[in-house]
Amino acid sequence: MARAFAAAAALSALVALCGCTVQGTDADGKHHLPVRIQLPDSGSGSSTGTGDDKASASPRTARAANVLWARGDSGTDVRELQARLRQVDWLFDGPTGTYDDLTEQAVAGFQGKRGLPKTGETDTVTWQRLLKMTHEPGRWDLYLMGGQPAGAPDPRCLTGRVLCIDKTSRTLRWMIDGRTVSTMSVRFGAQYTPTRDGVFQVYWKARKWVSTLYHSPMPYAMFFSGGQAVHYSYDFSMRGYAGGSHGCVNVRDEAAIASLFAQVRTGDKVVVHQ
């Protein structure tokens, strides 16, 4: 019996070990490779990374020490990889921050074109080759299709029922009495048709609407200033920040704005701020 307990304890200790990633910073602030520390495991380790504010999550399967990212990873490093793959026309979706099947296929294609093993995993050789062929992505290259974190809410958003719209972070917070209920990425008017700043009210809602001026569909429209409204945009969903509106606040997540539309009432406050 004692031997059985000892064997079980040893097995539990072995299963508890897993790989991890450490992201350092050079003294000169230059871009560098992440340091990947691989602890012994049984090939069944679990991932703890859940978002861009954390280091890339390790996949559940064991892999070579020189592999930086592979399918299942997520985080800001993966988002940068995807942005650079877009620059060389190997990836056309995202960046999403998640190493999915499309990213794996793009990496494999990039590798094959340059005589590298077509693993679909981003190793140090593949990454260095990609770095030499691309430039460092800007903020909105990394969040071309949304997903960016929201900024702090404007003080005018902290009381009542408010659509708190931040032009700097390009996000909309739906807030009730200072509590954020939901957050979504938004897009604004183009240079010659800007979205107006200020404090407004939702004065009319239309589940299905077509612009009488531009003849474009405006589903889930919540009008707050003349013809300007918060609404779902098919174009934003397809092209991201590559386009712009005629002054409206576009939302690209149809499920999110459908839920928002159901909650917002006429008379609710709208704050559009920088």
C-alpha positions as a Markdown table, in Angstrom:
| # | Residue | x | y | z |
|---|---|---|---|---|
| 1 | Met | 0.0 | 0.0 | 0.0 |
| 2 | Ala | 2.8 | 2.4 | 0.9 |
| 3 | Arg | 4.4 | 1.8 | -2.6 |
| 4 | Ala | 1.1 | 2.5 | -4.3 |
| 5 | Phe | 0.8 | 5.9 | -2.5 |
| 6 | Ala | 4.4 | 6.8 | -3.3 |
| 7 | Ala | 3.9 | 5.9 | -7.0 |
| 8 | Ala | 0.7 | 8.0 | -7.1 |
| 9 | Ala | 2.4 | 11.0 | -5.5 |
| 10 | Ala | 5.3 | 10.8 | -8.0 |
| 11 | Leu | 2.9 | 10.6 | -10.9 |
| 12 | Ser | 1.0 | 13.7 | -9.6 |
| 13 | Ala | 4.2 | 15.7 | -9.3 |
| 14 | Leu | 5.3 | 14.8 | -12.8 |
| 15 | Val | 1.9 | 15.8 | -14.3 |
| 16 | Ala | 2.0 | 19.2 | -12.5 |
| 17 | Leu | 5.1 | 20.3 | -14.4 |
| 18 | Cys | 4.5 | 22.3 | -17.5 |
| 19 | Gly | 6.3 | 24.6 | -20.0 |
| 20 | Cys | 6.2 | 28.4 | -19.6 |
| 21 | Thr | 7.2 | 31.5 | -21.6 |
| 22 | Val | 9.1 | 34.5 | -20.2 |
| 23 | Gln | 9.1 | 37.8 | -22.1 |
| 24 | Gly | 12.0 | 40.0 | -21.3 |
| 25 | Thr | 13.0 | 43.5 | -22.4 |
| 26 | Asp | 16.4 | 44.6 | -23.8 |
| 27 | Ala | 18.1 | 47.5 | -22.1 |
| 28 | Asp | 18.1 | 49.4 | -25.4 |
| 29 | Gly | 14.4 | 48.8 | -25.9 |
| 30 | Lys | 14.9 | 47.0 | -29.2 |
| 31 | His | 12.7 | 44.1 | -30.4 |
| 32 | His | 14.0 | 40.7 | -29.4 |
| 33 | Leu | 13.0 | 37.1 | -29.3 |
| 34 | Pro | 11.0 | 35.9 | -26.3 |
| 35 | Val | 12.8 | 33.5 | -23.9 |
| 36 | Arg | 11.0 | 30.2 | -23.8 |
| 37 | Ile | 11.7 | 28.0 | -20.8 |
| 38 | Gln | 10.7 | 24.4 | -21.3 |
| 39 | Leu | 10.3 | 22.4 | -18.1 |
| 40 | Pro | 10.0 | 18.6 | -18.3 |
| 41 | Asp | 6.4 | 17.5 | -18.8 |
| 42 | Ser | 4.4 | 14.5 | -19.9 |
| 43 | Gly | 2.9 | 16.2 | -23.0 |
| 44 | Ser | -0.3 | 17.1 | -21.1 |
| 45 | Gly | 0.5 | 20.5 | -19.7 |
| 46 | Ser | -2.2 | 23.2 | -19.7 |
| 47 | Ser | -2.2 | 26.8 | -20.9 |
| 48 | Thr | -2.9 | 29.8 | -18.6 |
| 49 | Gly | -2.7 | 32.6 | -21.1 |
| 50 | Thr | -6.1 | 34.1 | -22.0 |
| 51 | Gly | -5.5 | 37.4 | -23.6 |
| 52 | Asp | -3.2 | 40.0 | -25.2 |
| 53 | Asp | -2.2 | 41.3 | -21.7 |
| 54 | Lys | -0.5 | 38.0 | -21.0 |
| 55 | Ala | 2.4 | 36.1 | -22.4 |
| 56 | Ser | 1.6 | 33.7 | -25.3 |
| 57 | Ala | -0.1 | 30.6 | -24.0 |
| 58 | Ser | 1.8 | 27.3 | -24.4 |
| 59 | Pro | 0.0 | 24.6 | -26.5 |
| 60 | Arg | -0.8 | 21.3 | -24.9 |
| 61 | Thr | 1.5 | 19.3 | -27.0 |
| 62 | Ala | 5.3 | 19.1 | -26.6 |
| 63 | Arg | 7.4 | 20.9 | -29.3 |
| 64 | Ala | 10.9 | 21.7 | -30.2 |
| 65 | Ala | 12.8 | 24.2 | -28.1 |
| 66 | Asn | 13.4 | 26.6 | -31.0 |
| 67 | Val | 9.6 | 26.9 | -31.7 |
| 68 | Leu | 8.4 | 30.3 | -30.5 |
| 69 | Trp | 4.7 | 30.0 | -31.3 |
| 70 | Ala | 2.4 | 27.3 | -32.7 |
| 71 | Arg | -1.3 | 26.6 | -33.1 |
| 72 | Gly | -3.2 | 27.2 | -29.9 |
| 73 | Asp | -0.9 | 30.1 | -28.7 |
| 74 | Ser | -2.4 | 33.5 | -28.1 |
| 75 | Gly | -1.2 | 37.0 | -27.1 |
| 76 | Thr | 0.5 | 40.2 | -28.4 |
| 77 | Asp | 3.4 | 38.3 | -29.9 |
| 78 | Val | 1.0 | 36.2 | -32.0 |
| 79 | Arg | -0.8 | 39.4 | -33.0 |
| 80 | Glu | 2.5 | 40.9 | -34.2 |
| 81 | Leu | 3.3 | 37.7 | -36.2 |
| 82 | Gln | -0.1 | 37.9 | -37.9 |
| 83 | Ala | 0.4 | 41.6 | -38.7 |
| 84 | Arg | 3.8 | 40.9 | -40.3 |
| 85 | Leu | 2.3 | 38.0 | -42.3 |
| 86 | Arg | -0.3 | 40.4 | -43.6 |
| 87 | Gln | 2.5 | 42.7 | -44.8 |
| 88 | Val | 3.9 | 40.0 | -47.1 |
| 89 | Asp | 0.5 | 38.8 | -48.3 |
| 90 | Trp | 0.5 | 35.4 | -46.6 |
| 91 | Leu | -2.4 | 36.3 | -44.2 |
| 92 | Phe | -5.5 | 38.3 | -45.1 |
| 93 | Asp | -7.6 | 37.9 | -41.9 |
| 94 | Gly | -7.0 | 39.4 | -38.5 |
| 95 | Pro | -4.8 | 40.0 | -36.7 |
| 96 | Thr | -6.8 | 38.2 | -34.0 |
| 97 | Gly | -4.0 | 37.4 | -31.5 |
| 98 | Thr | -4.8 | 33.7 | -31.7 |
| 99 | Tyr | -2.6 | 31.2 | -33.6 |
| 100 | Asp | -5.4 | 29.5 | -35.5 |
| 101 | Asp | -5.5 | 27.2 | -38.6 |
| 102 | Leu | -5.3 | 30.2 | -41.0 |
| 103 | Thr | -2.1 | 31.4 | -39.2 |
| 104 | Glu | -0.6 | 27.9 | -39.3 |
| 105 | Gln | -1.3 | 27.7 | -43.1 |
| 106 | Ala | 0.2 | 31.2 | -43.7 |
| 107 | Val | 3.4 | 30.3 | -41.8 |
| 108 | Ala | 3.7 | 27.0 | -43.7 |
| 109 | Gly | 3.3 | 28.8 | -47.0 |
| 110 | Phe | 5.9 | 31.4 | -46.0 |
| 111 | Gln | 8.3 | 28.7 | -45.0 |
| 112 | Gly | 7.8 | 26.6 | -48.1 |
| 113 | Lys | 8.4 | 29.7 | -50.4 |
| 114 | Arg | 11.8 | 30.2 | -48.7 |
| 115 | Gly | 13.0 | 26.6 | -48.6 |
| 116 | Leu | 12.3 | 26.2 | -44.9 |
| 117 | Pro | 10.6 | 23.1 | -43.4 |
| 118 | Lys | 6.8 | 23.6 | -43.8 |
| 119 | Thr | 5.9 | 22.9 | -40.2 |
| 120 | Gly | 3.4 | 25.7 | -39.8 |
| 121 | Glu | 5.1 | 26.5 | -36.5 |
| 122 | Thr | 7.0 | 29.7 | -36.0 |
| 123 | Asp | 10.5 | 28.8 | -35.1 |
| 124 | Thr | 13.5 | 31.2 | -34.6 |
| 125 | Val | 14.7 | 30.9 | -38.2 |
| 126 | Thr | 11.2 | 31.6 | -39.6 |
| 127 | Trp | 10.7 | 34.6 | -37.3 |
| 128 | Gln | 14.1 | 36.1 | -38.1 |
| 129 | Arg | 13.4 | 35.8 | -41.8 |
| 130 | Leu | 10.0 | 37.4 | -41.4 |
| 131 | Leu | 11.5 | 40.3 | -39.4 |
| 132 | Lys | 14.0 | 41.1 | -42.1 |
| 133 | Met | 11.2 | 41.3 | -44.7 |
| 134 | Thr | 8.7 | 43.5 | -42.7 |
| 135 | His | 8.5 | 46.6 | -40.6 |
| 136 | Glu | 7.3 | 46.9 | -37.0 |
| 137 | Pro | 3.5 | 47.1 | -37.0 |
| 138 | Gly | 1.8 | 50.2 | -35.7 |
| 139 | Arg | -1.0 | 50.1 | -33.1 |
| 140 | Trp | -3.8 | 49.9 | -35.7 |
| 141 | Asp | -2.0 | 47.4 | -37.8 |
| 142 | Leu | -2.1 | 45.1 | -34.7 |
| 143 | Tyr | -5.8 | 45.8 | -34.2 |
| 144 | Leu | -6.9 | 46.2 | -37.8 |
| 145 | Met | -10.0 | 44.1 | -37.1 |
| 146 | Gly | -10.7 | 45.3 | -33.6 |
| 147 | Gly | -10.0 | 43.6 | -30.3 |
| 148 | Gln | -8.1 | 46.5 | -28.7 |
| 149 | Pro | -8.5 | 47.2 | -25.0 |
| 150 | Ala | -10.8 | 50.1 | -24.0 |
| 151 | Gly | -9.5 | 53.3 | -22.5 |
| 152 | Ala | -10.7 | 54.7 | -19.1 |
| 153 | Pro | -14.3 | 55.9 | -19.3 |
| 154 | Asp | -14.9 | 59.7 | -19.5 |
| 155 | Pro | -16.2 | 61.1 | -16.2 |
| 156 | Arg | -19.4 | 62.0 | -17.9 |
| 157 | Cys | -20.1 | 58.3 | -18.4 |
| 158 | Leu | -20.1 | 57.4 | -14.7 |
| 159 | Thr | -23.7 | 58.1 | -13.9 |
| 160 | Gly | -26.9 | 56.8 | -15.5 |
| 161 | Arg | -27.3 | 54.7 | -18.6 |
| 162 | Val | -24.6 | 55.7 | -21.1 |
| 163 | Leu | -23.1 | 54.7 | -24.4 |
| 164 | Cys | -19.6 | 55.8 | -23.7 |
| 165 | Ile | -17.7 | 56.1 | -27.0 |
| 166 | Asp | -14.0 | 56.7 | -27.0 |
| 167 | Lys | -12.4 | 57.9 | -30.2 |
| 168 | Thr | -8.8 | 57.4 | -28.9 |
| 169 | Ser | -9.2 | 53.7 | -28.1 |
| 170 | Arg | -11.9 | 53.2 | -30.7 |
| 171 | Thr | -14.2 | 51.4 | -28.3 |
| 172 | Leu | -17.7 | 51.7 | -27.0 |
| 173 | Arg | -18.6 | 50.9 | -23.4 |
| 174 | Trp | -22.2 | 50.3 | -22.4 |
| 175 | Met | -22.3 | 51.6 | -18.8 |
| 176 | Ile | -25.0 | 51.7 | -16.1 |
| 177 | Asp | -24.3 | 53.7 | -13.0 |
| 178 | Gly | -20.6 | 53.6 | -13.5 |
| 179 | Arg | -20.5 | 49.8 | -14.2 |
| 180 | Thr | -19.3 | 48.5 | -17.6 |
| 181 | Val | -21.8 | 46.0 | -18.9 |
| 182 | Ser | -20.2 | 45.4 | -22.3 |
| 183 | Thr | -17.4 | 46.7 | -24.5 |
| 184 | Met | -17.0 | 46.5 | -28.3 |
| 185 | Ser | -14.7 | 47.9 | -31.0 |
| 186 | Val | -16.1 | 50.7 | -33.1 |
| 187 | Arg | -15.2 | 52.8 | -36.2 |
| 188 | Phe | -15.9 | 56.5 | -36.8 |
| 189 | Gly | -16.5 | 58.9 | -39.6 |
| 190 | Ala | -13.9 | 59.6 | -42.3 |
| 191 | Gln | -11.9 | 62.8 | -42.6 |
| 192 | Tyr | -14.7 | 64.8 | -44.3 |
| 193 | Thr | -17.6 | 63.3 | -42.5 |
| 194 | Pro | -16.4 | 63.1 | -38.8 |
| 195 | Thr | -18.4 | 61.8 | -35.9 |
| 196 | Arg | -19.4 | 64.6 | -33.7 |
| 197 | Asp | -18.0 | 64.9 | -30.2 |
| 198 | Gly | -20.2 | 65.8 | -27.2 |
| 199 | Val | -23.1 | 64.6 | -25.0 |
| 200 | Phe | -26.3 | 63.4 | -26.7 |
| 201 | Gln | -29.3 | 61.2 | -26.2 |
| 202 | Val | -30.6 | 58.2 | -28.1 |
| 203 | Tyr | -33.7 | 59.8 | -29.7 |
| 204 | Trp | -34.7 | 57.0 | -32.1 |
| 205 | Lys | -34.0 | 53.3 | -32.7 |
| 206 | Ala | -34.5 | 51.2 | -35.8 |
| 207 | Arg | -33.8 | 47.5 | -35.9 |
| 208 | Lys | -33.7 | 47.6 | -39.8 |
| 209 | Trp | -32.8 | 50.8 | -41.5 |
| 210 | Val | -31.3 | 52.0 | -44.8 |
| 211 | Ser | -29.6 | 55.4 | -45.0 |
| 212 | Thr | -31.8 | 57.8 | -47.0 |
| 213 | Leu | -28.7 | 59.7 | -48.0 |
| 214 | Tyr | -26.2 | 57.0 | -48.8 |
| 215 | His | -28.6 | 54.1 | -49.4 |
| 216 | Ser | -26.4 | 51.8 | -47.2 |
| 217 | Pro | -27.9 | 49.4 | -44.6 |
| 218 | Met | -27.8 | 50.5 | -41.0 |
| 219 | Pro | -29.0 | 47.5 | -38.9 |
| 220 | Tyr | -29.6 | 48.0 | -35.2 |
| 221 | Ala | -29.4 | 51.8 | -35.6 |
| 222 | Met | -29.5 | 54.0 | -32.5 |
| 223 | Phe | -29.7 | 57.6 | -33.6 |
| 224 | Phe | -28.1 | 60.2 | -31.3 |
| 225 | Ser | -27.2 | 63.3 | -33.4 |
| 226 | Gly | -29.1 | 64.1 | -36.5 |
| 227 | Gly | -28.4 | 61.3 | -39.0 |
| 228 | Gln | -25.5 | 59.9 | -36.9 |
| 229 | Ala | -26.2 | 56.7 | -35.2 |
| 230 | Val | -24.5 | 53.7 | -33.6 |
| 231 | His | -25.2 | 50.7 | -35.9 |
| 232 | Tyr | -23.8 | 47.5 | -37.2 |
| 233 | Ser | -21.6 | 47.8 | -40.3 |
| 234 | Tyr | -21.1 | 45.0 | -42.8 |
| 235 | Asp | -18.1 | 46.9 | -44.3 |
| 236 | Phe | -16.4 | 47.3 | -40.9 |
| 237 | Ser | -16.9 | 43.6 | -40.3 |
| 238 | Met | -15.2 | 42.7 | -43.6 |
| 239 | Arg | -12.5 | 45.4 | -43.9 |
| 240 | Gly | -11.9 | 46.6 | -40.3 |
| 241 | Tyr | -10.2 | 50.0 | -39.9 |
| 242 | Ala | -9.3 | 50.0 | -43.6 |
| 243 | Gly | -12.5 | 52.0 | -44.1 |
| 244 | Gly | -14.6 | 54.6 | -42.4 |
| 245 | Ser | -18.2 | 55.8 | -42.0 |
| 246 | His | -20.1 | 58.9 | -43.1 |
| 247 | Gly | -20.2 | 60.0 | -39.5 |
| 248 | Cys | -21.9 | 57.1 | -37.7 |
| 249 | Val | -20.4 | 54.9 | -35.1 |
| 250 | Asn | -19.9 | 51.5 | -36.7 |
| 251 | Val | -19.8 | 48.2 | -34.8 |
| 252 | Arg | -18.4 | 45.1 | -36.4 |
| 253 | Asp | -19.7 | 42.5 | -33.9 |
| 254 | Glu | -23.3 | 41.8 | -34.9 |
| 255 | Ala | -24.1 | 39.6 | -31.9 |
| 256 | Ala | -22.7 | 42.3 | -29.6 |
| 257 | Ile | -24.7 | 45.1 | -31.1 |
| 258 | Ala | -27.9 | 43.0 | -31.3 |
| 259 | Ser | -27.6 | 42.5 | -27.5 |
| 260 | Leu | -26.8 | 46.2 | -27.0 |
| 261 | Phe | -29.8 | 47.2 | -29.1 |
| 262 | Ala | -32.1 | 45.2 | -27.0 |
| 263 | Gln | -30.8 | 46.9 | -23.8 |
| 264 | Val | -30.6 | 50.5 | -24.8 |
| 265 | Arg | -33.7 | 52.7 | -24.5 |
| 266 | Thr | -34.6 | 56.0 | -26.1 |
| 267 | Gly | -33.4 | 58.8 | -23.8 |
| 268 | Asp | -30.2 | 57.0 | -22.7 |
| 269 | Lys | -27.2 | 59.2 | -22.7 |
| 270 | Val | -24.5 | 59.1 | -25.4 |
| 271 | Val | -21.0 | 60.5 | -24.7 |
| 272 | Val | -18.6 | 60.8 | -27.6 |
| 273 | His | -15.1 | 61.8 | -26.5 |
| 274 | Gln | -11.4 | 61.8 | -27.5 |
